[in-house]
Each structure stands twice: as C-alpha cells, then as structure tokens.
Amino acid sequence: MVLRAKFENIDDQRQFFIETKNTLGLGSKRLSALVGLPSRGSIESYISCKTSPPVELIYKLEKLSGVKASKFEKVKGIVRRRQRKLMPLELDEANKILENKFDNFFDKIISFIEDGLTIKEITNLLRKYGFRFDSSKVVRAVGTLKKHMLLEVVERINTDNLIILKGNIRKVKGSFSITFYLRPLVKSLSKKRIKIGIKITKNMSTVKLFPLKIGRILRSTSTGNIMFLLPSQLNLKHKSAINVVLNPEEFGHTQYDFIQDVDARKLAIEAKRYNIDIYQFRSTNLNNLGDIAFLIGDKLVIIEITRANSSKQSRFKLGQCLVQRVANPNSHHFIVCKNRLFSKNEINALNFIGTKLIHSEFDDNWENKVINKIIKSIQINDRNTN
C-alpha cells in the first residue's frame, strides 16, 4: 500500500509543488518526466490539492530541489482532499497575467474563447505553441476572462442605434428567465441556434444581448416568446420588467427587419427619407405602441395601420386605439385605414380619445402621402399650442 503525504494545511501542499517547480525551473510536464510520472496531470492534481501525493515523491522532490516540505502525516491509500476553491480574479488582474505571460498572443487567447474552446483546450493549445506556464494562474485568468465575456455588469449601456424591447423577469429553478417578444427573431431561431453574450447594468434595469459563440443559448418558447437565462446571484426581482436592447445588424438583420407589420415597415423606410427616426422601443403585440412609433423632434408619434373593412374589425381597432392612448397619453396618435372602415359614431369616438384619422386606399406611393399628412398634422398642432 502506497503511503501518502497528508499535509496539515491544504495550501502548504500546493505551495510545496509550486516552489519546487520554480526552483528547478521546470513546468509540470518536464517535472513529471523527471520524477517518472506518466503525465503532467499528476503534478497538476497535487498542485490543485485534489489528492495527496506519495510520500516517496515528496522525498524525491526535496532532494532534487532543496525545498523543504511543511509538516505532513503519512497515511495509507489514496487520500482525496477537499477540492481547492480558486478565488476569482478581477478582470484587470486576469488581463495583466495573460498579457505579461503571452504578450502579443493575448488576442489569440480571446479568439480561442470566442471560438468556444474549453479552458483545457486553450491551455493545451498554448503549450503546443511553445509556452510554459503555471497552470493554476493561467486557468484562473482564462476562466475570469471567459466568464466576463459571457456576462458583464456595467455602469450603463449606450443604447444609441439599438432597439429596446420590454423583457419580463421570472424566477425559475436556480436561475432567472428573461422573456421578450420579437417575431422576426423568433423566425431566425427556428432556422439556426443563436448564442449570446450579455451586458447588464448595475441597477439591473437594462440588459444588452450580442452574438457570442461561447454564450448562453437564446431560445424560443412554446408561447412564441424569446427566452434566455441569467444567474440567480444577480439582484433581479421576480415578476418585474427589464429593458432588453440589441443591435439588429449583429444578428444579421436591418432595423427594418425587426418591424413586425409589413405596412409599418414600408412606412418606416419612407420616414427615413424625411430624417424621421424610428422610436427605439420597438412596437410589439405586448407594448401598446401601435404598428410603428416614430420620434419627430422630441415628439412620440404612434401609428396604428390596418387594411380592415368590416364593422367587427373597426370596433376592435377602436379598442386598440383607446388602450394605446391610455398607455401613452402624451403621444401623438394616428390610425391609417381605408375610407369606409369607421362609422360616423366611431369617428367621433376616435376624435374624443385624441386619435387622428388618416384615410388611405394603400395605392402606389401611399407611404409618402401618409408621412406628409402626419408631418402636417404635427405642424398644425404646434402652431395651435404656441
């Protein structure tokens, strides 16, 4: 039965092997070969304190290096120690370790992480490129960098040129789930798997998504929503809201692709010719922003568009307009529809709630005519209120 050295202090075991390596100027692989071990894995196992080393090995290393081991107890058989918990590094410290050790190869390590390689695969590749290093330091540094790329907590997120969606937070087993609705992205998910990196503000109000090969999986749910998971350690609240922001181009789309309604998309393209910006909070079935929302100067303009004909549909649209006006009382609100859709009483109701009616038969160049009518209506309103 092999006698094992059970150190009184688990960190003394690790320190002995590290000092021995430094004194001899050898990495784990060459040291393992010197003492007759089959691979570097044994030495690294002793450094990480997963098991206790043979007493004979301790004596051999003491003789080779002159490093004296701390007090230990001789015990029979394999002794499995408490796995040493590596304290996480600060990002700046991890970057410093990797930049100092690998210099110009640092960017290559970033690309390895982005390509989805495991930490073990990365360290093996680094050795193949001829680097020699203390695995425990490099593993911690790469692990910190990888974790930071997956989820970064930041002071603020610049939302310029991004779209904003309302997300809902739910506490599930061991995690928080964030769900939001964006039909064009759901269609993309039906064709390919998308992984994301995440940035979240310290006040937990906004989360930004971006494609990342090593990231969390973005999923579509059975109810047609999009969902991703966040760690339960974050200070999020169950059944609360969070802003979800993303750049359509990073996901292979234009900003117009993420406009759900076909006619609204045409209107948005036409509005761009007049330097009218699409409102960052994108219209969905869930947020009462109509089919499209614009910012004209500092004014929020919400537009509902329908080609409906029947009286049943007219009442439904009247109800939608009412809800949108209540949800956004300070907005300019329009509905674009065919001339025969609403009755006289329904038109009076639209006037009562402050929704302006724009008739269109959706013929050639209808988008241009509608945009001009909206601009003219707002100009008249400004003159009347000044």
TARAVEN-V38881 format. One line per field, one symbol per residue. ss: DSSP state (~ for helix, > for strand, _ for the rest). psi: psi as a letter, one per 40 degrees, with the letter a starting at -180 (. if undefined). A space follows every 10 residues. Layout:
ss=???
psi=???
This chain:
ss=__>>>>>__~ ~~~~~~~~~~ ~~~~___~~~ ~~~~_____~ ~~~~~~~___ >__>~~~~~~ ~~~~~_____ _>>>>>___> __________ ~~~~~~~~~~ ~~~~~~~~~~ ~~~~____~~ ~~~~~~~~__ ____~~~~~~ ~~~~~~~~~~ >>>>______ __>>>>>>>> >>__>>>>>> __~~~~~~~~ ~__>>>>>>> >____>>>>> >____>>>>> _____>>>>> >_________ >>>>>>_~~~ ~_________ _~~~~~~~~~ ~~____>>__ >_________ _>>>>>__>> >>>>>_____ ~~~~~~~~~~ ~~~~~~~___ _>>>>>>___ ___~~~~~~~ ~~~_>>>>>_ _____~~~~~ ~~~~~~~~~~ ~~~~~_
psi=hhhihgidhd dddddddddd dddefiiddd ddddefidie dddddddefd iiiidddddd dddddehhii hihhiiihhh ihhhhhhiii dddddddddd debeeddddd ddddeeiidd ddddddddee ihihdddddd dddddddddd hhhidihheh eiihihihhh hiheihhhii hgddddddde dihhiiihhh idefdhhhii hhdeaihhii ideeiiiiii ieeifihhfi iihhiihddd efiidddehd hddddddddd dddefhihhd hhhieeeffa dihihhbehh hhhhhieidi dddddddddd dddddddgde ihhihhiide diiddddddd ddefhhhhhh efahfddddd dddddddddd dddde.
